[in-house]
Amino acid sequence: MTPVLDVLPKPSEPWHVTPGFDSFGPAVHTRRPRPFSIRRALQSFGATRMSDLRRLPKVGEESGDRAELERVMIGSFPLTIGQPTIITREFPVGDPWLTMTINLRGELLGGGTTPTGTIVADAPLPLWQIALTTDLDKDVIEPSVSARPLFRFAQIEEGTAGEITAPTVPGVGATTLFNAVLTIIFADPRLLVPEDSVLDTRRYNSIFLTITTGSLADIDTTATFTTLQNVVADVEVLRISPRVPLPLNVVKVLPFYKRYAPLNAFGGDTILNLDRVPTLAMKRLMMFATSGSTAGVPFTGTGSNAVIDTIRVSSNRRDHFGSAVGGISRRVLQHDNKLDYLIETWPTGWYVYDTVIDRSLLSALATGDLSVLQTIFTYQAGLSAGMNVSVFENGVQKLRGTRGR
């Protein structure tokens, strides 16, 4: 029998064996490092002669294959109460965007008689609805998505809540200020390659941000002698400005956000049919259970852990979340969510089903080849009128004009 070492490459060959005879454990096959050559290193930068060293990029030069992150203030925009406000001309397209930050603010003015009222939960977030669209690809944020789930989604993604100052009932002739800061995430920080879903504005001629402002009743339900005024949006973009233009195929998918019509838990609604689109893959579902909700209006009311009992997501193929035995228990899921997202105080009433918990975009749930895709709830006993469940979806979609699914 030929000894094993006689058939393996010799140390003079690219692969050799160490440590060899009389060692514990199997032999380790290693590759000798390639000798360093300063000539080859310089050639990789295009320098074949010493005189070519001036071609090497220096720190701070406007040359070299490098990029820099820039925070760009788009501007401050007055918002019309009770109407949508469209912001488009001010956006500087031409660079990939990582995030968009929107500071929504306003004032409550007290009248000549003592004002009264009841400030709603998570105020002032219920005052606004957001939409973000482009002139080429589909919606990034579908129309009429409440600022409330967008704020919570950013908290879950980043591990901390954004800035929020709730309004208070003003005194006679007094003014109280309020604001809430939303972060619209394009490059997913929880993925191994966050830039897979960056918003590459080089693809577009126009981007449209629509902010719909509600009425005073959306944040102060029984308001008397109170006026809502001076509502403004401050918009900022975090973008990549490459000094050497990147190829247009760097971005693989388009981020996507939407909300569904609410389920009336008290009325016995237990099944929500989710979108099934050939170009859509679902990354996360956020479910929000509330009490004291406005009928038919999603993401209203006060968060409650006394509504949902179990959650299950199933298709015609199999159970994707939960099993035939039953859905995931609310207590177990909120515990898992706390550990997954490192949030010490988990917001009441919120639950997350994350298909990309392994940080891989390839794990997102493709929906186009499914004939049925449903979220199935069971509820606790003792429900009362006004208890609803709202669902918010974060996913990715294929860029228009690109190959593949």
Secondary structure by P-SEA (a helix, b strand, c coil): ccccccccccccccccccccccccccbbbbbccccccaaaaaaaaccccccccccccccccccccbbbbbbcccbbbbbcccbbbbbcccccccccccbbbbbbccbbbbcccbbbbbbccccccccbbbbbbcccccccccccccaaaaaaaaaaaaccccbbbbbccccccbbbbbbbbbbbcccccccccccccccccccccbbbbbbbbbcccccccccccccccbbbbbbbbbccccccccccccccbbbbbbcccccccccccccccccccccbbbcbbbbbbbcccccccccccccccccccbbbbbcccccccccccccccaaaaaaaaaaacccccccccccccccccccccccccccccccbbbbbbbbbcccccccbbbbbbbbcccccccccc
